[in-house]
Amino acid sequence: MLMKKLIKKRSSIDKTILSVALIFALLPLSALITGVSLGIKSHPSVTLSDNPEQYWFRVKLEIYLILFILFRSKFTFPLLDSIFQSTIRFREKYKVLTNILFYLVTPIVIVFLLIFLLYIFDL
């Protein structure tokens, strides 16, 4: 089996991924302009004057997410792509086995794991 490269530079920047990064760039940009970092239902908005630590944490997190998306627009991971494709081929070749594993074995293992954790921590 030939060893594939872990990371490879794309021949050109992926415009779809780049456009997603530019859309996500609006979040920290609006937060820096208004002083309010927008949130969702479980994580409400944070203002710079009320909670500066959480505000800057959220702005930095959004910037790191944008940098990662920009990185993905310029670089690709051939090894991970080949692993994904081989997984898809395996799933198509052995449909019954993969359905049994996914729909029967996985939920049973997760339930037993949760019961085991409840038993360990006496909850």
N, C-alpha and C positions, 0 to 999 in steps of 0.2 A: 504494500500500500504506500502510495506516495504521500509524503508529508506536505500539506498545503501551508501556505503562508498564513500567519495569524492576522496580519493587518496589511492592507494594500491601499495605495492611493488611487482614487478614482480618476478616470481619464478626463472627466469634466465634473463640475459641481452639480449635484442633483438638485434641480430647481424646485422640486416639490418639497423636499426636506428643508431647503433654504427658505421657502415661503412660509412654512410652518414656524421656523425659527423667528422670522420677521414678525409674524402674528403674535407669537409669545413674547416678543420684545416689547410689545405695547404694555404689558402688565407692569414690569419694573419702571418703564418710562413714565407711565401715568402715576405710579406710586412716588417717584422722585419729584414729579411736578406738583402733585397735590398734597403730598405728605400723608396719604392714606393708602395702605396696602390692602387691596380688595381680597375678600375671602369668600368661602362658600358657607353653606348652612352649618356644618359642624365646626368650622374654623372661621368665626366672624372677622370682619374687617378690623385692622389695627391702625391706629394713628400714631404719628411720630411723637406727638406731645404726650399721649397717654402711656404708651409702652414702647419706648425707643428700642429696647433690646429685641423684642419680638418683631418689630417693624423692620429693623436692619437684617435680622435673621431671614425673614421672609423675602426681602429684596435680594439678598445674596443668594438664597436658594433659587429664586427665579432666574438670576443671572447665570448661575452654574448650569441650570437646565438649558438655557439658551446656548451656552458655550458647548455643552455636550451635543445638542442638536446640530450646531454648526460643524462640530467635529465629524459627526456622522454624515453630513452632506459632502464632506471632502474625502473621507476614508471609509473603507468597507472591510468586513471581516470574512474572508473566503472560507476559513475553516468552519466558522459557525454556520455559514450558509450551506456548506456541504453536509454538515451534521443535520441541519433542518431538512434538507432535501432527502437524505437517507431515512430520516424518521418518517417523512411523508410516504416514501416508497414502501417502507416496512408496514405502515398503517394500511396502505392500499392492498398490499399483498396478503396480509393476515388480518382481515377485517374482524372475523369472529374473535380471535384472540385479543386484539386490541380493544374491542368493545367490552369483552368480559373484564379485562384488566381495568379499563377506565371506569365503567359503570358499576362494577360489582366489587372488585378487590380494593380499589382506591377508597371508596366511602367506608368500607369496613375497617380498613387500616386507620383512617382518620378518626372514626368513632372510637376504636380501641385505644388510639393514642390519647384522645381527650379523656377517656375514662381512666387510663393509666396516670395521666397528669393530675386528675382530680384525686386519685387515690394517693399519689405521692405527696401532694401538698395538703391533704386532709381538708378538702373543700366540700 
